[in-house]
Amino acid sequence: MTLVGENFIAPNREVEFVTYIIKEAERMFPNARQPILEGGKLSQYFPASLVPEGEPASWLWINDPEGAVTLEGYSYYVDAYVLRKSV
């Protein structure tokens, strides 16, 4: 059971708590953050008919907050573009 499940942490604060755990783990073990895509160029995965609209947006995606706390889940730093059809 998680601390949220036991009502020790309010459910609306769960993501904040998990984010803190992730940042602290990265501080203690900097190699914890590993890139998913080699080279980090998202544009090579765009179909030719689409182009990026503006700059990429970045956020922390927590796949499963409960799993992240119990070390059975995953979290990712995500960069994404809004795409539009090329003219």
N, CA, C and O atoms as a Maestro MAE file, in Angstrom:
{
 s_m_m2io_version
 :::
 2.0.0
}

f_m_ct {
 s_m_title
 :::
 protein
 m_atom[348] {
  # First column is atom index #
  i_m_mmod_type
  r_m_x_coord
  r_m_y_coord
  r_m_z_coord
  i_m_residue_number
  s_m_chain_name
  s_m_pdb_residue_name
  s_m_pdb_atom_name
  i_m_atomic_number
  :::
  1 25 0.852 -1.191 0.000 1 A "MET " " N  " 7
  2 3 0.000 0.000 0.000 1 A "MET " " CA " 6
  3 2 0.890 1.245 0.000 1 A "MET " " C  " 6
  4 15 1.932 1.289 0.654 1 A "MET " " O  " 8
  5 25 0.453 2.233 -0.740 2 A "THR " " N  " 7
  6 3 1.202 3.487 -0.749 2 A "THR " " CA " 6
  7 2 0.733 4.377 0.388 2 A "THR " " C  " 6
  8 15 -0.287 4.115 1.026 2 A "THR " " O  " 8
  9 25 1.498 5.433 0.629 3 A "LEU " " N  " 7
  10 3 1.093 6.405 1.645 3 A "LEU " " CA " 6
  11 2 -0.213 7.074 1.266 3 A "LEU " " C  " 6
  12 15 -0.990 7.459 2.140 3 A "LEU " " O  " 8
  13 25 -0.466 7.218 -0.039 4 A "VAL " " N  " 7
  14 3 -1.735 7.785 -0.491 4 A "VAL " " CA " 6
  15 2 -2.866 6.812 -0.159 4 A "VAL " " C  " 6
  16 15 -3.912 7.220 0.347 4 A "VAL " " O  " 8
  17 25 -2.655 5.525 -0.445 5 A "GLY " " N  " 7
  18 3 -3.671 4.520 -0.168 5 A "GLY " " CA " 6
  19 2 -4.001 4.418 1.309 5 A "GLY " " C  " 6
  20 15 -5.121 4.065 1.677 5 A "GLY " " O  " 8
  21 25 -3.031 4.724 2.153 6 A "GLU " " N  " 7
  22 3 -3.250 4.692 3.597 6 A "GLU " " CA " 6
  23 2 -3.722 6.045 4.141 6 A "GLU " " C  " 6
  24 15 -3.838 6.227 5.353 6 A "GLU " " O  " 8
  25 25 -3.990 6.983 3.241 7 A "ASN " " N  " 7
  26 3 -4.474 8.329 3.589 7 A "ASN " " CA " 6
  27 2 -3.492 9.156 4.409 7 A "ASN " " C  " 6
  28 15 -3.899 10.021 5.183 7 A "ASN " " O  " 8
  29 25 -2.172 8.885 4.236 8 A "PHE " " N  " 7
  30 3 -1.167 9.713 4.885 8 A "PHE " " CA " 6
  31 2 -0.801 10.912 4.004 8 A "PHE " " C  " 6
  32 15 -0.325 11.932 4.501 8 A "PHE " " O  " 8
  33 25 -1.024 10.781 2.701 9 A "ILE " " N  " 7
  34 3 -0.768 11.868 1.755 9 A "ILE " " CA " 6
  35 2 -2.048 12.081 0.958 9 A "ILE " " C  " 6
  36 15 -2.656 11.130 0.467 9 A "ILE " " O  " 8
  37 25 -2.442 13.339 0.839 10 A "ALA " " N  " 7
  38 3 -3.651 13.663 0.074 10 A "ALA " " CA " 6
  39 2 -3.452 13.264 -1.386 10 A "ALA " " C  " 6
  40 15 -2.390 13.523 -1.953 10 A "ALA " " O  " 8
  41 25 -4.453 12.639 -2.002 11 A "PRO " " N  " 7
  42 3 -4.316 12.195 -3.398 11 A "PRO " " CA " 6
  43 2 -3.895 13.305 -4.353 11 A "PRO " " C  " 6
  44 15 -3.162 13.044 -5.307 11 A "PRO " " O  " 8
  45 25 -4.340 14.536 -4.121 12 A "ASN " " N  " 7
  46 3 -3.976 15.622 -5.041 12 A "ASN " " CA " 6
  47 2 -2.517 16.054 -4.878 12 A "ASN " " C  " 6
  48 15 -2.040 16.869 -5.668 12 A "ASN " " O  " 8
  49 25 -1.793 15.536 -3.882 13 A "ARG " " N  " 7
  50 3 -0.373 15.847 -3.686 13 A "ARG " " CA " 6
  51 2 0.531 14.692 -4.116 13 A "ARG " " C  " 6
  52 15 1.753 14.787 -4.002 13 A "ARG " " O  " 8
  53 25 -0.063 13.600 -4.611 14 A "GLU " " N  " 7
  54 3 0.701 12.408 -4.953 14 A "GLU " " CA " 6
  55 2 1.755 12.681 -6.022 14 A "GLU " " C  " 6
  56 15 2.910 12.284 -5.866 14 A "GLU " " O  " 8
  57 25 1.372 13.350 -7.100 15 A "VAL " " N  " 7
  58 3 2.318 13.613 -8.191 15 A "VAL " " CA " 6
  59 2 3.453 14.508 -7.701 15 A "VAL " " C  " 6
  60 15 4.607 14.311 -8.079 15 A "VAL " " O  " 8
  61 25 3.130 15.485 -6.866 16 A "GLU " " N  " 7
  62 3 4.160 16.357 -6.304 16 A "GLU " " CA " 6
  63 2 5.165 15.531 -5.494 16 A "GLU " " C  " 6
  64 15 6.373 15.747 -5.592 16 A "GLU " " O  " 8
  65 25 4.672 14.608 -4.715 17 A "PHE " " N  " 7
  66 3 5.517 13.742 -3.888 17 A "PHE " " CA " 6
  67 2 6.411 12.856 -4.766 17 A "PHE " " C  " 6
  68 15 7.609 12.732 -4.515 17 A "PHE " " O  " 8
  69 25 5.821 12.248 -5.792 18 A "VAL " " N  " 7
  70 3 6.586 11.378 -6.697 18 A "VAL " " CA " 6
  71 2 7.640 12.192 -7.449 18 A "VAL " " C  " 6
  72 15 8.761 11.720 -7.637 18 A "VAL " " O  " 8
  73 25 7.294 13.408 -7.879 19 A "THR " " N  " 7
  74 3 8.254 14.275 -8.566 19 A "THR " " CA " 6
  75 2 9.454 14.559 -7.668 19 A "THR " " C  " 6
  76 15 10.594 14.550 -8.134 19 A "THR " " O  " 8
  77 25 9.206 14.809 -6.390 20 A "TYR " " N  " 7
  78 3 10.291 15.046 -5.437 20 A "TYR " " CA " 6
  79 2 11.181 13.806 -5.316 20 A "TYR " " C  " 6
  80 15 12.405 13.927 -5.288 20 A "TYR " " O  " 8
  81 25 10.585 12.633 -5.244 21 A "ILE " " N  " 7
  82 3 11.356 11.386 -5.129 21 A "ILE " " CA " 6
  83 2 12.245 11.208 -6.363 21 A "ILE " " C  " 6
  84 15 13.414 10.840 -6.239 21 A "ILE " " O  " 8
  85 25 11.693 11.470 -7.549 22 A "ILE " " N  " 7
  86 3 12.455 11.322 -8.790 22 A "ILE " " CA " 6
  87 2 13.633 12.296 -8.813 22 A "ILE " " C  " 6
  88 15 14.752 11.905 -9.148 22 A "ILE " " O  " 8
  89 25 13.392 13.543 -8.465 23 A "LYS " " N  " 7
  90 3 14.471 14.540 -8.473 23 A "LYS " " CA " 6
  91 2 15.556 14.188 -7.452 23 A "LYS " " C  " 6
  92 15 16.742 14.380 -7.721 23 A "LYS " " O  " 8
  93 25 15.163 13.681 -6.299 24 A "GLU " " N  " 7
  94 3 16.140 13.290 -5.279 24 A "GLU " " CA " 6
  95 2 16.945 12.076 -5.739 24 A "GLU " " C  " 6
  96 15 18.148 12.006 -5.487 24 A "GLU " " O  " 8
  97 25 16.306 11.125 -6.405 25 A "ALA " " N  " 7
  98 3 17.022 9.965 -6.943 25 A "ALA " " CA " 6
  99 2 18.031 10.411 -7.994 25 A "ALA " " C  " 6
  100 15 19.142 9.884 -8.041 25 A "ALA " " O  " 8
  101 25 17.665 11.367 -8.832 26 A "GLU " " N  " 7
  102 3 18.584 11.886 -9.843 26 A "GLU " " CA " 6
  103 2 19.750 12.626 -9.210 26 A "GLU " " C  " 6
  104 15 20.872 12.576 -9.715 26 A "GLU " " O  " 8
  105 25 19.487 13.314 -8.104 27 A "ARG " " N  " 7
  106 3 20.571 14.013 -7.402 27 A "ARG " " CA " 6
  107 2 21.561 13.001 -6.830 27 A "ARG " " C  " 6
  108 15 22.773 13.198 -6.914 27 A "ARG " " O  " 8
  109 25 21.045 11.925 -6.252 28 A "MET " " N  " 7
  110 3 21.901 10.924 -5.646 28 A "MET " " CA " 6
  111 2 22.612 10.053 -6.689 28 A "MET " " C  " 6
  112 15 23.726 9.584 -6.457 28 A "MET " " O  " 8
  113 25 21.972 9.844 -7.819 29 A "PHE " " N  " 7
  114 3 22.527 8.981 -8.859 29 A "PHE " " CA " 6
  115 2 22.274 9.636 -10.214 29 A "PHE " " C  " 6
  116 15 21.287 9.320 -10.879 29 A "PHE " " O  " 8
  117 25 23.161 10.552 -10.631 30 A "PRO " " N  " 7
  118 3 22.938 11.302 -11.874 30 A "PRO " " CA " 6
  119 2 22.741 10.434 -13.117 30 A "PRO " " C  " 6
  120 15 22.091 10.871 -14.065 30 A "PRO " " O  " 8
  121 25 23.280 9.231 -13.135 31 A "ASN " " N  " 7
  122 3 23.104 8.352 -14.287 31 A "ASN " " CA " 6
  123 2 21.726 7.715 -14.340 31 A "ASN " " C  " 6
  124 15 21.442 6.930 -15.244 31 A "ASN " " O  " 8
  125 25 20.865 8.042 -13.383 32 A "ALA " " N  " 7
  126 3 19.509 7.478 -13.370 32 A "ALA " " CA " 6
  127 2 18.704 7.940 -14.583 32 A "ALA " " C  " 6
  128 15 17.799 7.241 -15.036 32 A "ALA " " O  " 8
  129 25 19.033 9.104 -15.098 33 A "ARG " " N  " 7
  130 3 18.313 9.638 -16.264 33 A "ARG " " CA " 6
  131 2 19.007 9.146 -17.529 33 A "ARG " " C  " 6
  132 15 20.153 9.504 -17.800 33 A "ARG " " O  " 8
  133 25 18.312 8.335 -18.286 34 A "GLN " " N  " 7
  134 3 18.854 7.760 -19.512 34 A "GLN " " CA " 6
  135 2 17.964 8.139 -20.689 34 A "GLN " " C  " 6
  136 15 16.740 8.075 -20.578 34 A "GLN " " O  " 8
  137 25 18.557 8.534 -21.818 35 A "PRO " " N  " 7
  138 3 17.737 8.886 -22.991 35 A "PRO " " CA " 6
  139 2 17.085 7.640 -23.598 35 A "PRO " " C  " 6
  140 15 17.693 6.570 -23.637 35 A "PRO " " O  " 8
  141 25 15.858 7.787 -24.066 36 A "ILE " " N  " 7
  142 3 15.156 6.682 -24.719 36 A "ILE " " CA " 6
  143 2 15.539 6.640 -26.195 36 A "ILE " " C  " 6
  144 15 15.773 5.568 -26.752 36 A "ILE " " O  " 8
  145 25 15.601 7.805 -26.821 37 A "LEU " " N  " 7
  146 3 15.951 7.889 -28.242 37 A "LEU " " CA " 6
  147 2 17.434 8.179 -28.380 37 A "LEU " " C  " 6
  148 15 17.962 9.073 -27.719 37 A "LEU " " O  " 8
  149 25 18.096 7.437 -29.224 38 A "GLU " " N  " 7
  150 3 19.509 7.691 -29.481 38 A "GLU " " CA " 6
  151 2 19.665 9.018 -30.221 38 A "GLU " " C  " 6
  152 15 18.930 9.298 -31.168 38 A "GLU " " O  " 8
  153 25 20.593 9.807 -29.796 39 A "GLY " " N  " 7
  154 3 20.870 11.071 -30.477 39 A "GLY " " CA " 6
  155 2 19.941 12.205 -30.087 39 A "GLY " " C  " 6
  156 15 20.288 13.366 -30.305 39 A "GLY " " O  " 8
  157 25 18.790 11.924 -29.527 40 A "GLY " " N  " 7
  158 3 17.879 12.948 -29.057 40 A "GLY " " CA " 6
  159 2 17.201 13.789 -30.119 40 A "GLY " " C  " 6
  160 15 16.650 14.840 -29.792 40 A "GLY " " O  " 8
  161 25 17.217 13.374 -31.378 41 A "LYS " " N  " 7
  162 3 16.579 14.156 -32.437 41 A "LYS " " CA " 6
  163 2 15.203 13.589 -32.730 41 A "LYS " " C  " 6
  164 15 15.076 12.559 -33.393 41 A "LYS " " O  " 8
  165 25 14.185 14.254 -32.241 42 A "LEU " " N  " 7
  166 3 12.819 13.798 -32.484 42 A "LEU " " CA " 6
  167 2 12.409 13.992 -33.936 42 A "LEU " " C  " 6
  168 15 11.589 13.237 -34.458 42 A "LEU " " O  " 8
  169 25 12.975 15.002 -34.590 43 A "SER " " N  " 7
  170 3 12.531 15.333 -35.941 43 A "SER " " CA " 6
  171 2 12.760 14.199 -36.938 43 A "SER " " C  " 6
  172 15 12.085 14.149 -37.966 43 A "SER " " O  " 8
  173 25 13.682 13.300 -36.664 44 A "GLN " " N  " 7
  174 3 13.904 12.191 -37.589 44 A "GLN " " CA " 6
  175 2 12.743 11.203 -37.583 44 A "GLN " " C  " 6
  176 15 12.657 10.347 -38.464 44 A "GLN " " O  " 8
  177 25 11.853 11.310 -36.606 45 A "TYR " " N  " 7
  178 3 10.704 10.409 -36.523 45 A "TYR " " CA " 6
  179 2 9.419 11.019 -37.088 45 A "TYR " " C  " 6
  180 15 8.387 10.349 -37.129 45 A "TYR " " O  " 8
  181 25 9.468 12.287 -37.524 46 A "PHE " " N  " 7
  182 3 8.292 12.928 -38.104 46 A "PHE " " CA " 6
  183 2 8.028 12.353 -39.492 46 A "PHE " " C  " 6
  184 15 8.973 12.104 -40.241 46 A "PHE " " O  " 8
  185 25 6.764 12.140 -39.849 47 A "PRO " " N  " 7
  186 3 6.469 11.825 -41.248 47 A "PRO " " CA " 6
  187 2 6.816 13.051 -42.106 47 A "PRO " " C  " 6
  188 15 6.752 14.182 -41.623 47 A "PRO " " O  " 8
  189 25 7.174 12.833 -43.353 48 A "ALA " " N  " 7
  190 3 7.584 13.934 -44.240 48 A "ALA " " CA " 6
  191 2 6.476 14.970 -44.431 48 A "ALA " " C  " 6
  192 15 6.760 16.124 -44.753 48 A "ALA " " O  " 8
  193 25 5.223 14.571 -44.237 49 A "SER " " N  " 7
  194 3 4.105 15.494 -44.453 49 A "SER " " CA " 6
  195 2 3.866 16.431 -43.264 49 A "SER " " C  " 6
  196 15 3.003 17.305 -43.341 49 A "SER " " O  " 8
  197 25 4.618 16.263 -42.163 50 A "LEU " " N  " 7
  198 3 4.430 17.094 -40.977 50 A "LEU " " CA " 6
  199 2 5.702 17.849 -40.630 50 A "LEU " " C  " 6
  200 15 6.811 17.355 -40.832 50 A "LEU " " O  " 8
  201 25 5.522 19.056 -40.102 51 A "VAL " " N  " 7
  202 3 6.650 19.870 -39.643 51 A "VAL " " CA " 6
  203 2 6.321 20.415 -38.253 51 A "VAL " " C  " 6
  204 15 5.150 20.596 -37.918 51 A "VAL " " O  " 8
  205 25 7.357 20.677 -37.441 52 A "PRO " " N  " 7
  206 3 7.090 21.207 -36.096 52 A "PRO " " CA " 6
  207 2 6.546 22.624 -36.136 52 A "PRO " " C  " 6
  208 15 6.935 23.420 -36.991 52 A "PRO " " O  " 8
  209 25 5.653 22.938 -35.219 53 A "GLU " " N  " 7
  210 3 5.078 24.274 -35.072 53 A "GLU " " CA " 6
  211 2 5.647 24.858 -33.782 53 A "GLU " " C  " 6
  212 15 5.142 24.567 -32.698 53 A "GLU " " O  " 8
  213 25 6.684 25.671 -33.884 54 A "GLY " " N  " 7
  214 3 7.280 26.280 -32.702 54 A "GLY " " CA " 6
  215 2 8.325 25.389 -32.040 54 A "GLY " " C  " 6
  216 15 8.839 24.447 -32.645 54 A "GLY " " O  " 8
  217 25 8.622 25.706 -30.798 55 A "GLU " " N  " 7
  218 3 9.647 25.001 -30.028 55 A "GLU " " CA " 6
  219 2 9.051 23.768 -29.345 55 A "GLU " " C  " 6
  220 15 7.844 23.716 -29.106 55 A "GLU " " O  " 8
  221 25 9.890 22.774 -29.031 56 A "PRO " " N  " 7
  222 3 9.361 21.596 -28.332 56 A "PRO " " CA " 6
  223 2 8.942 21.948 -26.907 56 A "PRO " " C  " 6
  224 15 9.520 22.839 -26.284 56 A "PRO " " O  " 8
  225 25 7.945 21.248 -26.403 57 A "ALA " " N  " 7
  226 3 7.512 21.383 -25.015 57 A "ALA " " CA " 6
  227 2 8.130 20.233 -24.229 57 A "ALA " " C  " 6
  228 15 8.287 19.135 -24.763 57 A "ALA " " O  " 8
  229 25 8.481 20.468 -22.977 58 A "SER " " N  " 7
  230 3 9.086 19.440 -22.134 58 A "SER " " CA " 6
  231 2 8.272 19.274 -20.865 58 A "SER " " C  " 6
  232 15 7.752 20.247 -20.319 58 A "SER " " O  " 8
  233 25 8.163 18.042 -20.398 59 A "TRP " " N  " 7
  234 3 7.489 17.779 -19.133 59 A "TRP " " CA " 6
  235 2 7.933 16.439 -18.577 59 A "TRP " " C  " 6
  236 15 8.541 15.633 -19.281 59 A "TRP " " O  " 8
  237 25 7.626 16.208 -17.310 60 A "LEU " " N  " 7
  238 3 7.903 14.940 -16.653 60 A "LEU " " CA " 6
  239 2 6.650 14.091 -16.734 60 A "LEU " " C  " 6
  240 15 5.610 14.467 -16.193 60 A "LEU " " O  " 8
  241 25 6.735 12.955 -17.402 61 A "TRP " " N  " 7
  242 3 5.598 12.045 -17.536 61 A "TRP " " CA " 6
  243 2 5.796 10.913 -16.542 61 A "TRP " " C  " 6
  244 15 6.750 10.144 -16.660 61 A "TRP " " O  " 8
  245 25 4.914 10.803 -15.577 62 A "ILE " " N  " 7
  246 3 4.959 9.726 -14.591 62 A "ILE " " CA " 6
  247 2 3.956 8.684 -15.039 62 A "ILE " " C  " 6
  248 15 2.747 8.884 -14.928 62 A "ILE " " O  " 8
  249 25 4.460 7.571 -15.545 63 A "ASN " " N  " 7
  250 3 3.618 6.528 -16.115 63 A "ASN " " CA " 6
  251 2 2.644 5.973 -15.085 63 A "ASN " " C  " 6
  252 15 1.473 5.756 -15.394 63 A "ASN " " O  " 8
  253 25 3.111 5.746 -13.879 64 A "ASP " " N  " 7
  254 3 2.284 5.164 -12.821 64 A "ASP " " CA " 6
  255 2 2.796 5.695 -11.489 64 A "ASP " " C  " 6
  256 15 3.774 5.163 -10.964 64 A "ASP " " O  " 8
  257 25 2.168 6.731 -10.920 65 A "PRO " " N  " 7
  258 3 2.684 7.304 -9.671 65 A "PRO " " CA " 6
  259 2 2.860 6.270 -8.566 65 A "PRO " " C  " 6
  260 15 3.868 6.291 -7.860 65 A "PRO " " O  " 8
  261 25 1.908 5.377 -8.408 66 A "GLU " " N  " 7
  262 3 2.022 4.361 -7.355 66 A "GLU " " CA " 6
  263 2 3.199 3.436 -7.650 66 A "GLU " " C  " 6
  264 15 3.957 3.078 -6.748 66 A "GLU " " O  " 8
  265 25 3.346 3.052 -8.917 67 A "GLY " " N  " 7
  266 3 4.457 2.193 -9.302 67 A "GLY " " CA " 6
  267 2 5.797 2.873 -9.132 67 A "GLY " " C  " 6
  268 15 6.777 2.215 -8.781 67 A "GLY " " O  " 8
  269 25 5.870 4.183 -9.374 68 A "ALA " " N  " 7
  270 3 7.123 4.914 -9.213 68 A "ALA " " CA " 6
  271 2 7.563 4.905 -7.755 68 A "ALA " " C  " 6
  272 15 8.756 4.790 -7.473 68 A "ALA " " O  " 8
  273 25 6.620 5.025 -6.828 69 A "VAL " " N  " 7
  274 3 6.946 5.018 -5.405 69 A "VAL " " CA " 6
  275 2 7.408 3.629 -4.966 69 A "VAL " " C  " 6
  276 15 8.304 3.508 -4.131 69 A "VAL " " O  " 8
  277 25 6.803 2.586 -5.523 70 A "THR " " N  " 7
  278 3 7.162 1.216 -5.132 70 A "THR " " CA " 6
  279 2 8.272 0.643 -6.005 70 A "THR " " C  " 6
  280 15 8.608 -0.536 -5.889 70 A "THR " " O  " 8
  281 25 8.849 1.478 -6.888 71 A "LEU " " N  " 7
  282 3 9.924 1.086 -7.797 71 A "LEU " " CA " 6
  283 2 9.481 0.062 -8.835 71 A "LEU " " C  " 6
  284 15 10.316 -0.655 -9.387 71 A "LEU " " O  " 8
  285 25 8.200 -0.017 -9.105 72 A "GLU " " N  " 7
  286 3 7.683 -0.916 -10.127 72 A "GLU " " CA " 6
  287 2 7.125 -0.153 -11.325 72 A "GLU " " C  " 6
  288 15 6.603 -0.759 -12.261 72 A "GLU " " O  " 8
  289 25 7.231 1.156 -11.297 73 A "GLY " " N  " 7
  290 3 6.722 1.978 -12.391 73 A "GLY " " CA " 6
  291 2 7.854 2.732 -13.048 73 A "GLY " " C  " 6
  292 15 9.024 2.533 -12.720 73 A "GLY " " O  " 8
  293 25 7.502 3.590 -13.970 74 A "TYR " " N  " 7
  294 3 8.510 4.326 -14.712 74 A "TYR " " CA " 6
  295 2 8.105 5.785 -14.827 74 A "TYR " " C  " 6
  296 15 6.922 6.122 -14.784 74 A "TYR " " O  " 8
  297 25 9.102 6.646 -14.974 75 A "SER " " N  " 7
  298 3 8.867 8.046 -15.261 75 A "SER " " CA " 6
  299 2 9.816 8.457 -16.376 75 A "SER " " C  " 6
  300 15 10.903 7.898 -16.520 75 A "SER " " O  " 8
  301 25 9.396 9.430 -17.157 76 A "TYR " " N  " 7
  302 3 10.170 9.853 -18.310 76 A "TYR " " CA " 6
  303 2 10.162 11.365 -18.403 76 A "TYR " " C  " 6
  304 15 9.176 12.012 -18.051 76 A "TYR " " O  " 8
  305 25 11.280 11.937 -18.886 77 A "TYR " " N  " 7
  306 3 11.287 13.321 -19.294 77 A "TYR " " CA " 6
  307 2 10.935 13.314 -20.768 77 A "TYR " " C  " 6
  308 15 11.595 12.649 -21.567 77 A "TYR " " O  " 8
  309 25 9.914 14.040 -21.125 78 A "VAL " " N  " 7
  310 3 9.383 13.991 -22.483 78 A "VAL " " CA " 6
  311 2 9.550 15.346 -23.152 78 A "VAL " " C  " 6
  312 15 9.247 16.386 -22.567 78 A "VAL " " O  " 8
  313 25 10.036 15.317 -24.388 79 A "ASP " " N  " 7
  314 3 10.065 16.500 -25.248 79 A "ASP " " CA " 6
  315 2 9.175 16.195 -26.434 79 A "ASP " " C  " 6
  316 15 9.297 15.131 -27.041 79 A "ASP " " O  " 8
  317 25 8.287 17.104 -26.771 80 A "ALA " " N  " 7
  318 3 7.375 16.857 -27.886 80 A "ALA " " CA " 6
  319 2 7.111 18.157 -28.644 80 A "ALA " " C  " 6
  320 15 7.180 19.252 -28.086 80 A "ALA " " O  " 8
  321 25 6.816 18.004 -29.897 81 A "TYR " " N  " 7
  322 3 6.448 19.116 -30.761 81 A "TYR " " CA " 6
  323 2 4.964 19.062 -31.078 81 A "TYR " " C  " 6
  324 15 4.370 17.985 -31.145 81 A "TYR " " O  " 8
  325 25 4.371 20.231 -31.274 82 A "VAL " " N  " 7
  326 3 3.074 20.296 -31.935 82 A "VAL " " CA " 6
  327 2 3.393 20.281 -33.421 82 A "VAL " " C  " 6
  328 15 4.221 21.063 -33.887 82 A "VAL " " O  " 8
  329 25 2.744 19.400 -34.164 83 A "LEU " " N  " 7
  330 3 3.044 19.257 -35.597 83 A "LEU " " CA " 6
  331 2 1.915 19.811 -36.441 83 A "LEU " " C  " 6
  332 15 0.756 19.812 -36.026 83 A "LEU " " O  " 8
  333 25 2.260 20.284 -37.630 84 A "ARG " " N  " 7
  334 3 1.266 20.734 -38.597 84 A "ARG " " CA " 6
  335 2 1.644 20.170 -39.964 84 A "ARG " " C  " 6
  336 15 2.794 19.798 -40.195 84 A "ARG " " O  " 8
  337 25 0.670 20.110 -40.861 85 A "LYS " " N  " 7
  338 3 0.963 19.639 -42.212 85 A "LYS " " CA " 6
  339 2 1.864 20.632 -42.913 85 A "LYS " " C  " 6
  340 15 1.683 21.845 -42.800 85 A "LYS " " O  " 8
  341 25 2.839 20.102 -43.639 86 A "SER " " N  " 7
  342 3 3.716 20.992 -44.403 86 A "SER " " CA " 6
  343 2 2.969 21.458 -45.659 86 A "SER " " C  " 6
  344 15 2.141 20.736 -46.215 86 A "SER " " O  " 8
  345 25 3.279 22.661 -46.078 87 A "VAL " " N  " 7
  346 3 2.561 23.248 -47.205 87 A "VAL " " CA " 6
  347 2 3.318 23.052 -48.492 87 A "VAL " " C  " 6
  348 15 2.860 23.484 -49.550 87 A "VAL " " O  " 8
  :::
 }
 m_bond[347] {
  # First column is bond index #
  i_m_from
  i_m_to
  i_m_order
  :::
  1 1 2 1
  2 2 3 1
  3 3 4 2
  4 3 5 1
  5 5 6 1
  6 6 7 1
  7 7 8 2
  8 7 9 1
  9 9 10 1
  10 10 11 1
  11 11 12 2
  12 11 13 1
  13 13 14 1
  14 14 15 1
  15 15 16 2
  16 15 17 1
  17 17 18 1
  18 18 19 1
  19 19 20 2
  20 19 21 1
  21 21 22 1
  22 22 23 1
  23 23 24 2
  24 23 25 1
  25 25 26 1
  26 26 27 1
  27 27 28 2
  28 27 29 1
  29 29 30 1
  30 30 31 1
  31 31 32 2
  32 31 33 1
  33 33 34 1
  34 34 35 1
  35 35 36 2
  36 35 37 1
  37 37 38 1
  38 38 39 1
  39 39 40 2
  40 39 41 1
  41 41 42 1
  42 42 43 1
  43 43 44 2
  44 43 45 1
  45 45 46 1
  46 46 47 1
  47 47 48 2
  48 47 49 1
  49 49 50 1
  50 50 51 1
  51 51 52 2
  52 51 53 1
  53 53 54 1
  54 54 55 1
  55 55 56 2
  56 55 57 1
  57 57 58 1
  58 58 59 1
  59 59 60 2
  60 59 61 1
  61 61 62 1
  62 62 63 1
  63 63 64 2
  64 63 65 1
  65 65 66 1
  66 66 67 1
  67 67 68 2
  68 67 69 1
  69 69 70 1
  70 70 71 1
  71 71 72 2
  72 71 73 1
  73 73 74 1
  74 74 75 1
  75 75 76 2
  76 75 77 1
  77 77 78 1
  78 78 79 1
  79 79 80 2
  80 79 81 1
  81 81 82 1
  82 82 83 1
  83 83 84 2
  84 83 85 1
  85 85 86 1
  86 86 87 1
  87 87 88 2
  88 87 89 1
  89 89 90 1
  90 90 91 1
  91 91 92 2
  92 91 93 1
  93 93 94 1
  94 94 95 1
  95 95 96 2
  96 95 97 1
  97 97 98 1
  98 98 99 1
  99 99 100 2
  100 99 101 1
  101 101 102 1
  102 102 103 1
  103 103 104 2
  104 103 105 1
  105 105 106 1
  106 106 107 1
  107 107 108 2
  108 107 109 1
  109 109 110 1
  110 110 111 1
  111 111 112 2
  112 111 113 1
  113 113 114 1
  114 114 115 1
  115 115 116 2
  116 115 117 1
  117 117 118 1
  118 118 119 1
  119 119 120 2
  120 119 121 1
  121 121 122 1
  122 122 123 1
  123 123 124 2
  124 123 125 1
  125 125 126 1
  126 126 127 1
  127 127 128 2
  128 127 129 1
  129 129 130 1
  130 130 131 1
  131 131 132 2
  132 131 133 1
  133 133 134 1
  134 134 135 1
  135 135 136 2
  136 135 137 1
  137 137 138 1
  138 138 139 1
  139 139 140 2
  140 139 141 1
  141 141 142 1
  142 142 143 1
  143 143 144 2
  144 143 145 1
  145 145 146 1
  146 146 147 1
  147 147 148 2
  148 147 149 1
  149 149 150 1
  150 150 151 1
  151 151 152 2
  152 151 153 1
  153 153 154 1
  154 154 155 1
  155 155 156 2
  156 155 157 1
  157 157 158 1
  158 158 159 1
  159 159 160 2
  160 159 161 1
  161 161 162 1
  162 162 163 1
  163 163 164 2
  164 163 165 1
  165 165 166 1
  166 166 167 1
  167 167 168 2
  168 167 169 1
  169 169 170 1
  170 170 171 1
  171 171 172 2
  172 171 173 1
  173 173 174 1
  174 174 175 1
  175 175 176 2
  176 175 177 1
  177 177 178 1
  178 178 179 1
  179 179 180 2
  180 179 181 1
  181 181 182 1
  182 182 183 1
  183 183 184 2
  184 183 185 1
  185 185 186 1
  186 186 187 1
  187 187 188 2
  188 187 189 1
  189 189 190 1
  190 190 191 1
  191 191 192 2
  192 191 193 1
  193 193 194 1
  194 194 195 1
  195 195 196 2
  196 195 197 1
  197 197 198 1
  198 198 199 1
  199 199 200 2
  200 199 201 1
  201 201 202 1
  202 202 203 1
  203 203 204 2
  204 203 205 1
  205 205 206 1
  206 206 207 1
  207 207 208 2
  208 207 209 1
  209 209 210 1
  210 210 211 1
  211 211 212 2
  212 211 213 1
  213 213 214 1
  214 214 215 1
  215 215 216 2
  216 215 217 1
  217 217 218 1
  218 218 219 1
  219 219 220 2
  220 219 221 1
  221 221 222 1
  222 222 223 1
  223 223 224 2
  224 223 225 1
  225 225 226 1
  226 226 227 1
  227 227 228 2
  228 227 229 1
  229 229 230 1
  230 230 231 1
  231 231 232 2
  232 231 233 1
  233 233 234 1
  234 234 235 1
  235 235 236 2
  236 235 237 1
  237 237 238 1
  238 238 239 1
  239 239 240 2
  240 239 241 1
  241 241 242 1
  242 242 243 1
  243 243 244 2
  244 243 245 1
  245 245 246 1
  246 246 247 1
  247 247 248 2
  248 247 249 1
  249 249 250 1
  250 250 251 1
  251 251 252 2
  252 251 253 1
  253 253 254 1
  254 254 255 1
  255 255 256 2
  256 255 257 1
  257 257 258 1
  258 258 259 1
  259 259 260 2
  260 259 261 1
  261 261 262 1
  262 262 263 1
  263 263 264 2
  264 263 265 1
  265 265 266 1
  266 266 267 1
  267 267 268 2
  268 267 269 1
  269 269 270 1
  270 270 271 1
  271 271 272 2
  272 271 273 1
  273 273 274 1
  274 274 275 1
  275 275 276 2
  276 275 277 1
  277 277 278 1
  278 278 279 1
  279 279 280 2
  280 279 281 1
  281 281 282 1
  282 282 283 1
  283 283 284 2
  284 283 285 1
  285 285 286 1
  286 286 287 1
  287 287 288 2
  288 287 289 1
  289 289 290 1
  290 290 291 1
  291 291 292 2
  292 291 293 1
  293 293 294 1
  294 294 295 1
  295 295 296 2
  296 295 297 1
  297 297 298 1
  298 298 299 1
  299 299 300 2
  300 299 301 1
  301 301 302 1
  302 302 303 1
  303 303 304 2
  304 303 305 1
  305 305 306 1
  306 306 307 1
  307 307 308 2
  308 307 309 1
  309 309 310 1
  310 310 311 1
  311 311 312 2
  312 311 313 1
  313 313 314 1
  314 314 315 1
  315 315 316 2
  316 315 317 1
  317 317 318 1
  318 318 319 1
  319 319 320 2
  320 319 321 1
  321 321 322 1
  322 322 323 1
  323 323 324 2
  324 323 325 1
  325 325 326 1
  326 326 327 1
  327 327 328 2
  328 327 329 1
  329 329 330 1
  330 330 331 1
  331 331 332 2
  332 331 333 1
  333 333 334 1
  334 334 335 1
  335 335 336 2
  336 335 337 1
  337 337 338 1
  338 338 339 1
  339 339 340 2
  340 339 341 1
  341 341 342 1
  342 342 343 1
  343 343 344 2
  344 343 345 1
  345 345 346 1
  346 346 347 1
  347 347 348 2
  :::
 }
}
